[in-house]
Amino acid sequence: MFTLIIGNKNYSSWSLRPWLLLRQLGIPFTERLEPFIPHGSHDAFRAFSPTGRVPLLVDGDIKVWDSLAIAEYVAESHPQVWPADRAARAFARAISAEMHAGFATLRNACGMNCGLRITLRAVTPALQADLDRIDEIWCEGLARFGGPFLTGASFTAADAFYAPVALRLQTYGLTLSPPAAAYAARLLALPSMQDWYNAALNETWREPSHEAEVAAAGTITSDLRRTA
Ligand SMILES: N[C@@H](CCC(=O)N[C@@H](CS)C(=O)NCC(=O)O)C(=O)O
């Protein structure tokens, strides 16, 4: 059975991707949560992860680091990770790679923090460009493949790669076009997303650099997380 090592559910957007993929596809795994260490997880995480980062998938003697490599590794034994249709599969792979390699402004300006609600100081042109591109990708996928997911009727890795965006839209009160906003709402309503989100709200530990990053981004209007 797979073991998936993840970071704090409140903060770790990269961990959410393979976790949600495995949960949505009903692939059994053991979860191991390694909380971020205040002001520097990297050295501590090097004890189990070659990059000092999470997520990390462990399958017997095999370790797979990096969310996209994990998706591809799981797909070898579970082809439903990617759509069955060739064109949909090409689109799913392309947009997952685009997320993996891009959207730096969205990631930096709107750090994931599931339990907070934040009014951004500004939506810069670079941030708006990232949001516009996500809107375009989501609308194209939904229109071409018929929804309700990005490449058709089934949840695939492409949806998992964009799932943290739905949490960021919620945290920062950002809006997209009606079809894209409806897709974000569908992602948030998935039972496994709700499980992740509720677990994130129940985390009581806070990591100062993640907290400082979002505090710098705007005004915190509410904090829904449980306190210690
Ligand atoms: N490209 C990697 C990114 C992984 C990553 O940046 N993980 C963050 C958490 S979301 C991390 O482990 N940060 C700890 C650190 O950098 O010290 C992936 O796709 O898995």
The ligand as a MOL file (V3000), in Angstrom:
LIG
                    3D

  0  0  0     0  0            999 V3000
M  V30 BEGIN CTAB
M  V30 COUNTS 20 19 0 0 0
M  V30 BEGIN ATOM
M  V30 1 N 7.4920 20.7730 -7.0900 0
M  V30 2 C 7.1380 20.1970 -5.8130 0
M  V30 3 C 6.8790 21.3310 -4.8330 0
M  V30 4 C 6.8040 20.8190 -3.3940 0
M  V30 5 C 6.8040 21.9430 -2.3800 0
M  V30 6 O 7.2270 23.0810 -2.6340 0
M  V30 7 N 6.3340 21.6200 -1.1630 0
M  V30 8 C 6.3150 22.5600 -0.0780 0
M  V30 9 C 5.0180 22.4440 0.6870 0
M  V30 10 S 3.5680 22.8510 -0.2240 0
M  V30 11 C 7.4010 22.2090 0.9380 0
M  V30 12 O 7.6600 21.0480 1.1860 0
M  V30 13 N 8.0300 23.2100 1.5330 0
M  V30 14 C 9.0020 22.9760 2.5640 0
M  V30 15 C 10.2680 23.7350 2.3210 0
M  V30 16 O 10.4280 24.2280 1.1930 0
M  V30 17 O 11.0540 23.8240 3.2630 0
M  V30 18 C 5.9220 19.2830 -5.9810 0
M  V30 19 O 5.2410 19.4040 -7.0110 0
M  V30 20 O 5.6710 18.3900 -5.1390 0
M  V30 END ATOM
M  V30 BEGIN BOND
M  V30 1 1 1 2
M  V30 2 1 2 3
M  V30 3 1 2 18
M  V30 4 1 3 4
M  V30 5 1 4 5
M  V30 6 2 5 6
M  V30 7 1 5 7
M  V30 8 1 7 8
M  V30 9 1 8 9
M  V30 10 1 8 11
M  V30 11 1 9 10
M  V30 12 2 11 12
M  V30 13 1 11 13
M  V30 14 1 13 14
M  V30 15 1 14 15
M  V30 16 2 15 16
M  V30 17 1 15 17
M  V30 18 2 18 19
M  V30 19 1 18 20
M  V30 END BOND
M  V30 END CTAB
M  END
